[in-house]
Amino acid sequence: MEKVILVSGSPRAEGNTMQILSRCAERIRALGLEAEIISLAGKNIAACTACRKCAELKKCVLPDSLNEIAEKVRAAKGFIIGSPVYYGTARGDLMNLLQRLGLVAAANGRFLSWKVGGPIAINRRGGSTATIQEMLMFYFINEMIVPGSTYWNIVFGREPGEALEDAEGVRTVERFAENVAKLILKLSAKE
Ligand SMILES: Cc1cc2nc3c(=O)[nH]c(=O)nc-3n(C[C@H](O)[C@H](O)[C@H](O)COP(=O)(O)O)c2cc1C
């Protein structure tokens, strides 16, 4: 079965990002695909040290969860990321993950190419469009395919539970998740 990996970049295991990604996962499963959410809560993903050893070893030498997550992304057809907005940008650990994942993928036949997905930003009030754009840079340089929705993938909320009260935001990202799933099914049918 086709699978989508969703990564929550929040340190809050049950925070808004997790709750929003859970809604996305439900929509993906409803269309017959598998969905697995990986939370970065408690994981401490280190920044790339530019050692370049991944080019030769085909994996990252830093001792955290990156290689395990990279294998899951590699095996999946879809990759969605959600981040809380921190000072107008994505959370550092999530960007650390993307930057190291990009290099590991490049060392392994560019395995991110043609994966379908995109970013979602969760914020209290401001910085979400810049955060979406920041995360999109990773998708486009890796030949990934990003479908749209009826608005940008932005949800508003501060304390856990508030994001689910943003009806338009929830509707937008659910539609986005459905578009990811439908596109994967279309691409798979032609393979
Ligand atoms: C360090 C820090 C910086 C933040 N910066 C912003 C910000 O720039 N703009 C904003 O709208 N919300 C900001 N917030 C609020 C979070 O984005 C918001 O509470 C979000 O819902 C948290 O998602 P989570 O529950 O998944 O962790 C910040 C929160 C923290 C902890």
Ligand as a Chemical Component Dictionary entry (heavy atoms), coordinates in Angstrom:
data_LIG
# 
_chem_comp.id                   LIG 
_chem_comp.type                 NON-POLYMER 
_chem_comp.pdbx_formal_charge   0 
_chem_comp.three_letter_code    LIG 
# 
loop_
_chem_comp_atom.comp_id 
_chem_comp_atom.atom_id 
_chem_comp_atom.alt_atom_id 
_chem_comp_atom.type_symbol 
_chem_comp_atom.charge 
_chem_comp_atom.model_Cartn_x 
_chem_comp_atom.model_Cartn_y 
_chem_comp_atom.model_Cartn_z 
_chem_comp_atom.pdbx_ordinal 
LIG C1  C1  C 0 9.863 30.023 20.896 1  
LIG C2  C2  C 0 8.521 30.311 20.309 2  
LIG C3  C3  C 0 8.408 31.247 19.297 3  
LIG C4  C4  C 0 7.163 31.505 18.712 4  
LIG N1  N1  N 0 7.106 32.406 17.689 5  
LIG C5  C5  C 0 5.922 32.646 17.071 6  
LIG C6  C6  C 0 5.854 33.540 15.957 7  
LIG O1  O1  O 0 6.834 34.073 15.470 8  
LIG N2  N2  N 0 4.630 33.764 15.409 9  
LIG C7  C7  C 0 3.483 33.179 15.888 10 
LIG O2  O2  O 0 2.426 33.451 15.355 11 
LIG N3  N3  N 0 3.529 32.295 16.914 12 
LIG C8  C8  C 0 4.720 32.014 17.522 13 
LIG N4  N4  N 0 4.784 31.091 18.553 14 
LIG C9  C9  C 0 3.552 30.377 18.941 15 
LIG C10 C10 C 0 3.440 28.975 18.301 16 
LIG O3  O3  O 0 3.709 29.004 16.923 17 
LIG C11 C11 C 0 2.029 28.402 18.536 18 
LIG O4  O4  O 0 1.779 28.347 19.921 19 
LIG C12 C12 C 0 1.822 27.041 17.927 20 
LIG O5  O5  O 0 0.456 26.701 18.008 21 
LIG C13 C13 C 0 2.626 25.964 18.623 22 
LIG O6  O6  O 0 2.399 24.713 18.008 23 
LIG P1  P1  P 0 2.550 23.343 18.837 24 
LIG O7  O7  O 0 1.437 23.299 19.844 25 
LIG O8  O8  O 0 2.450 22.268 17.815 26 
LIG O9  O9  O 0 3.899 23.366 19.470 27 
LIG C14 C14 C 0 6.005 30.818 19.166 28 
LIG C15 C15 C 0 6.121 29.870 20.191 29 
LIG C16 C16 C 0 7.367 29.608 20.772 30 
LIG C17 C17 C 0 7.485 28.561 21.848 31 
# 
loop_
_chem_comp_bond.comp_id 
_chem_comp_bond.atom_id_1 
_chem_comp_bond.atom_id_2 
_chem_comp_bond.value_order 
_chem_comp_bond.pdbx_ordinal 
LIG C1  C2  SING 1  
LIG C2  C3  SING 2  
LIG C2  C16 DOUB 3  
LIG C3  C4  DOUB 4  
LIG C4  N1  SING 5  
LIG C4  C14 SING 6  
LIG N1  C5  DOUB 7  
LIG C5  C6  SING 8  
LIG C5  C8  SING 9  
LIG C6  O1  DOUB 10 
LIG C6  N2  SING 11 
LIG N2  C7  SING 12 
LIG C7  O2  DOUB 13 
LIG C7  N3  SING 14 
LIG N3  C8  DOUB 15 
LIG C8  N4  SING 16 
LIG N4  C9  SING 17 
LIG N4  C14 SING 18 
LIG C9  C10 SING 19 
LIG C10 O3  SING 20 
LIG C10 C11 SING 21 
LIG C11 O4  SING 22 
LIG C11 C12 SING 23 
LIG C12 O5  SING 24 
LIG C12 C13 SING 25 
LIG C13 O6  SING 26 
LIG O6  P1  SING 27 
LIG P1  O7  DOUB 28 
LIG P1  O8  SING 29 
LIG P1  O9  SING 30 
LIG C14 C15 DOUB 31 
LIG C15 C16 SING 32 
LIG C16 C17 SING 33 
# 
